Amino acid sequence: MKKDVLLCGVGGQGTVLASKLIAAAAMAEGNTVHSAETIGMAQRGGSVTSHIRIGEEIGSPLIPFGQADIMIAFEPAEAVRNLGYLKPDGIVIVNTVPVRPTTESLHPTGYDGVEMVEYLKKKATCITVNANELCAPLGSSKFFNVAVLGVLAASGRLDIDGETVKKEIMKRVPERFVESNLKAFEIGGTYACN
């Protein structure tokens, strides 16, 4: 298998954990995986981008522009910012709930993510997901990072068995959060089928 997956969001959304779960699941199925994160000012709400490259003949952990098969975007503006990485026939799974930048409190612009999502729909194949709605049964949108992996697995685009991802959740998530994260993954898979 050869697959390039880009995850993007802002600090605190769980982008890095999601990328580590994808990479670990791909390796558990016998694939060669390269990954890298560009974190920047993530602790202050800055951009976070994770590159996952699955396949034998990959020379760099960073996905070249125009080569990502899948983009998982935790925030609409970050999806637009990273759209240049996506292949023409790639797919974007985007959270429609925006994270308003700190500057929004100083000079309100009315940013609500709607324009960004509409732009994405014109430019790429999109699966839109409202993190608040998806994670409502869990009581917190903090589980979106794992729930969106359920959406991805159910889409059939990743070519990694959902059971393999669940095993990696059990290995890599702190024990007290395993049950909630497994439920999040299942909810995401159900959401994708609706």
C-alpha positions in Angstrom: 0.0 0.0 0.0 1.1 3.6 -0.7 -0.9 6.3 1.1 -0.1 9.8 2.2 -2.2 11.3 5.0 -2.0 14.9 6.3 -3.5 15.9 9.6 -3.9 19.6 10.4 -5.4 21.6 13.3 -4.3 23.8 16.1 -2.6 23.1 19.4 -4.7 21.1 21.9 -6.9 19.3 19.4 -5.2 15.9 19.6 -3.7 16.0 16.1 -0.5 14.4 17.1 -2.1 11.5 19.0 -4.4 10.8 16.0 -1.4 10.7 13.6 0.5 8.4 16.0 -2.5 6.0 16.0 -2.7 5.9 12.2 1.0 5.3 11.9 1.0 2.6 14.6 -2.0 0.8 13.0 -0.3 1.0 9.5 2.9 -0.5 11.0 0.9 -3.2 12.8 -0.4 -4.3 9.4 3.1 -4.7 8.1 3.5 -1.4 6.3 6.6 0.9 6.3 5.7 4.2 7.7 7.4 7.6 7.9 5.9 10.5 9.9 6.7 14.0 11.0 5.0 16.8 12.8 5.4 20.6 12.3 4.2 22.0 15.6 5.2 25.7 15.8 3.4 27.6 18.5 1.0 24.8 19.1 0.8 25.4 22.9 -0.5 28.8 22.2 -3.2 27.7 19.7 -0.9 27.7 16.7 -0.9 25.4 13.7 -0.1 21.7 14.0 0.5 19.6 10.9 1.3 15.9 10.9 2.5 14.0 7.9 2.1 10.2 7.6 3.6 8.4 4.6 2.8 4.8 4.2 4.7 2.7 1.7 8.0 1.1 0.8 9.5 3.6 -1.6 9.2 6.8 0.3 12.3 9.0 0.7 11.1 11.7 3.0 8.6 11.9 5.9 7.2 15.1 4.6 4.4 14.9 2.0 5.2 16.9 -1.2 2.6 19.5 -2.3 -0.2 17.9 -4.3 0.5 14.3 -3.1 -1.7 13.8 0.0 -4.4 11.1 -0.6 -6.3 12.1 2.6 -6.4 15.3 4.7 -8.0 15.2 8.2 -8.6 18.8 9.2 -9.5 19.5 12.8 -10.2 23.2 12.0 -11.6 24.7 8.7 -9.1 27.5 8.3 -6.2 25.0 8.8 -7.8 22.8 6.1 -7.8 25.7 3.6 -4.2 26.6 4.6 -3.0 23.1 3.9 -5.2 22.4 0.8 -2.1 22.6 -1.5 -0.9 19.3 -0.1 -4.0 17.4 -1.4 -4.0 15.4 -4.6 -6.7 16.3 -7.2 -8.6 13.1 -6.4 -7.8 13.3 -2.6 -10.4 13.6 0.1 -10.7 16.1 3.0 -12.4 15.1 6.3 -13.0 18.5 7.9 -14.4 19.5 11.3 -16.9 22.3 10.6 -16.5 23.8 14.2 -13.9 26.6 14.1 -11.3 27.4 16.6 -11.3 31.2 16.8 -7.8 32.7 16.9 -6.8 34.8 19.9 -6.8 37.9 17.7 -10.6 37.4 17.2 -11.1 38.6 20.8 -9.1 41.8 20.0 -10.7 42.6 16.7 -13.8 40.5 15.9 -14.1 39.4 12.3 -17.1 37.1 12.6 -15.0 34.1 11.7 -17.3 31.0 11.9 -15.6 28.6 9.5 -18.6 28.6 7.1 -16.8 30.3 4.2 -13.8 28.0 4.6 -15.9 24.8 4.5 -17.8 26.1 1.4 -14.5 26.9 -0.3 -13.2 23.3 0.5 -16.4 21.8 -1.0 -15.7 23.6 -4.2 -12.1 22.5 -4.4 -12.1 18.9 -3.1 -14.2 15.9 -2.2 -15.2 16.6 1.4 -16.7 14.7 4.3 -17.8 17.4 6.8 -18.1 16.6 10.4 -19.4 18.7 13.3 -17.2 17.8 16.2 -19.7 19.0 18.8 -22.5 16.9 17.4 -20.3 13.9 16.8 -18.9 13.9 20.3 -22.1 14.9 22.1 -22.8 11.4 23.4 -19.3 11.4 24.9 -19.8 14.7 26.7 -16.8 16.4 25.2 -15.5 17.3 21.8 -12.0 16.5 23.1 -12.6 13.0 21.7 -12.9 14.3 18.2 -9.3 13.2 17.4 -10.2 9.6 17.8 -13.8 9.9 16.6 -12.6 11.2 13.3 -10.4 8.1 12.9 -13.6 6.1 13.0 -15.0 8.4 10.3 -11.8 7.7 8.3 -11.9 4.0 8.8 -15.5 3.7 7.8 -14.9 5.8 4.6 -12.7 2.9 3.3 -10.1 5.4 2.1 -7.3 4.4 4.5 -7.1 0.7 3.8 -6.3 -0.2 7.4 -8.7 -2.4 9.3 -10.7 -0.6 12.0 -9.9 -3.4 14.5 -6.2 -2.7 14.1 -6.8 0.9 14.9 -8.8 -0.1 18.0 -5.9 -2.3 19.2 -3.6 0.7 18.9 -6.0 2.8 20.9 -5.9 0.2 23.7 -2.1 0.2 23.6 -1.4 4.0 23.3 -4.1 5.8 25.2 -3.9 6.1 29.0 -5.9 3.2 30.5 -8.5 5.4 32.2 -9.4 6.9 28.7 -9.4 3.7 26.7 -13.1 2.9 27.0 -14.2 6.5 26.1 -11.8 6.6 23.1 -13.0 3.2 21.8 -16.6 4.5 22.0 -15.5 7.7 20.2 -14.0 5.5 17.4 -17.2 3.5 17.1 -19.4 6.7 17.1 -17.2 8.1 14.3 -17.7 4.9 12.2 -21.4 5.1 12.7 -21.4 8.8 11.7 -19.6 8.1 8.5 -22.2 5.5 7.5 -25.1 8.0 7.9 
